[in-house]
Amino acid sequence: MIFHAMPVLNKRRIVIAGREESFQIAYVRNRKRISILVDDAGEIQVRCPPGIPLRQVDALLVREKNWLGNRLTDVRLKNLHRRTLGEGSALPFLGDCLTVRLGHWGRGSVFRCGDDLWVTGIPPADVDISLDIRRPLERWYCRHAKAYFPQRLDYWAEKAGVGFNGLRVRGQKTRWGSCSSRGNINLNWRLLWASPRVVDYVLVHELTHRRHMDHSPAFWLAVGSLIPDYQECRERLQSLESPW
């Protein structure tokens, strides 16, 4: 979705948990209501329809102070423990461990050479390499997910004797996959951080929802008939850590 934003106001402030926080307001054409989010950097962003009075925006943030405080704390704690990406960083890929290599040449491509994952086009004096290489790496993982998931999904759909309408590869923050009642399957590209067996478990899990739109005993029995070690796979998935 493309947002057509009017000029952003950068100087609004609010006190949350005894700390003064700034927030940005973006007036977005065709937007119906005000939305508040805390981005990955721990900054508050507000999007609202054009013409909404600032006092109405301020009042909403005051009502949502508790939620905002909790969300800001969560994001900032994660950022404190966020791993730094750079030369020599280890990245998981379908059971392999790849080593990040930085090249100051090229135009910003990412490619694998053996167990090295090269990211090119990085300025030699960049002050935040981690930020610069994260997005190209995400695109590289997403591209490989779009190539890998369909073949495995077709394989397991045939094994399970079910069909599906379509597949979308996404980057959800909280879900590994989903299956709608219409048979549309969404899979998270971050699954490539797991082993092939764990990926297969998630695919079978979502395909099983084509027969059982719940997590009843019958659902788990069907999953177990294809992935007997599904409980171990679940545990490995739950313990999977983000490499950045």
N, C-alpha and C positions, 0 to 999 in steps of 0.2 A: 504494500500500500504506500502511495506517495502522499506525503503531507505538504500542503501548500501553506506555509506559515507566514504570518505577517511579522513585523519587527518584534523582537523579544525584549521584554523588560527585565533588566538584570539586577535591580537594586531593591527588591522586596526582601524583607527579613522577618523572622519569627524566632521566638525563644522556645526551645524544646529541651526539657530536662536540664534547665539552667544554662543552656548553651545557645548562643545566638547563631542561627543558621540562615543562610541566604537561599533563595529559590528563584528560578526563572519561570516566566510565564510566556507561553507561545500561543498566540491566537490563531487557530486553525480553521480555515474555511470549511464549511459544511459539517463541522463537528456539532454534535447534539448536546453534549454534557461536558462537565469539567472532569478531568482525570488527573490523578496524582501518581507519580512513580518516583522511585529512588533508583538511579542508574548504577552501573557496576562500579563507578568511581565514588559512590556515596553522595551524589549530588541530587537535590530535589528538583524535579521537573514538573511543571504544571501545564497542561494543554486544555484550552477551553474555547468555546465559540466566540467569534468576534462580538464585541459590544457588552460582554459580561462585566459588570462593575467590579473594580478591584476589591471593594469591601466584601463582596460576595465570595471572592476567591480567598481572601484573608479569613473569613468566617469558616469556610470549609476546612482550611488547614488547622485552625484552632480546634475544630471538632475532631479532627483526625490526629491530634497531637500524640496520643498514646501509640497508635499504629505507626506513625512516622518515627517516633523515638525507638521503637523496637526494630523497625526495618533498618534505620540508620545504624543501629548498634550491630545488627547481624551482618550487614554489608561491610562495615568497617572492620569488624573482627575477621571476616573472611579475607579482606585485603591485607591485613597484618600477616596472615599465615599463607598468603598466596605465593606460590613458587615463582621465582624469577626465571624467565626464559632467556637463553643466550647460548653462546658457544659452549658445546659440550653437554647441554641439557638432555636428559633422557626422556623419550616419549614412547608410550606404549602404542602398538599397532597390531591388532589381531594376534596377540600372543608373542609378537616380536618386541624387541627393545631397540628403538632407533635413536641415534645420536645426532643432535642438531649441529649443523655446520653452517657458518655464516660466510657468505661471499660478498665482497664489496663491489663486484662486477655484476653485469647483467641488469635486467629490468624488473626485478622483483618476482622472479619465478621460484617455485618450490618443486624439487624433484628428489627422488630416492636413488641412491647409488649404493647398493649393498645394504649395510646397516646404518649408513649415513643418510640423513635427511637435510639436503642443502636448501638454504634460503638465501637468494641472491638479491642484489640491489640494495644492500644495507649501507647507509652512509657510515664512513669510518669513525666519525666523531659524534654519532648519535647519542643523545643523553638518555633515551629510554628505548633501548633495543627491544625490551620485552614487549612493549606496546606495539612497536613497529612490526614484529614478526608474528604476533598472535593472530591477527586477521588473515594473513596469507596462509598460515598453518590451518586455520579453521576452514578456509576454502579448499585446501588440499585434502583434508579429511572428508569434507562434504562431497567432493568430487569422487573420491574412492568409495564412499558409502553408496553413492548413486550407481556405481558399477557393481558393487559387491552384493548389496541387499537384494536386488531383483532376482538374481540367479539362485540365491539361497531360499528366497521366499517361494519361488516356483518349485524348487525341489521339495520343500516341506509341505506345500499345498497339495502336491500330488500324493505324497506319503499319507497326508491326513484325509485325502479325499474331499477337500473343500476348495472353493474358489474365493476370489476377492476381486473387488472392482478396480482398485487402483492403489498406488503406493506413493507417498510423499515423504521425502527426507527433510527433516526439520532440525532445529537446534533448541528444543525445549530445555528449560532450566531444571524442571522437576520431574519429567516423565521420560521413560525410555521408549515407550511406544504406546499406541492406542489403536483400537479397531472400532469403527462406527457400526451402527445397526445396518447400514447400507453396504458394508464390506469395504469401506475405505480405510486403509492402514497407514498410520503415521509412524515413522521410525526416527530415532534420534541419531544423528551422525556420530555422537559421542560414544555410541556402542562400539565403535572401532577401537576404543581404548581397552576393550575386554578381549578375552580369548574367543576363538571361533565357536567353541562349545557354548559359551555363555550367550553369544549372539544368536546361535541356533535356538537356544531356550526361549529367548525373547520373541523370536519369529514364531515359534510353535505356540507360545502363550497367546499371541495376538490372533493367530489363525484359529486357535481353538475357540475363540470368541465368536467365530462364525457359526458355531453350533450351540455354544453356551454363553449368553451375554451376562455372565455372573462369575463368581468364584466359588461355585458350589462343589460338593464332593465329586459330582459327575465331571465338572470341568477339570479338576486336578487329576482325576483318573485318566481322562483323555490326554492331558499333557504328559502324565507319567508313562503312558503307553508308547510315546515317541521319544521322550527324554527321561529315562528312568532315574537319572541323577539330578532331576530338576531342583530338588531342595538345595543341593550343594551349589548349583548354578545360581539360585536365588541369593544365597549367602555371599557368593563371590561378587555378584552384581551390587548388593547392598554395601559391600566394603570397598567398592571401586572408588579410587580417589582421582580427582581431577589433576592432571599434570601441570595445570596453570590456574 
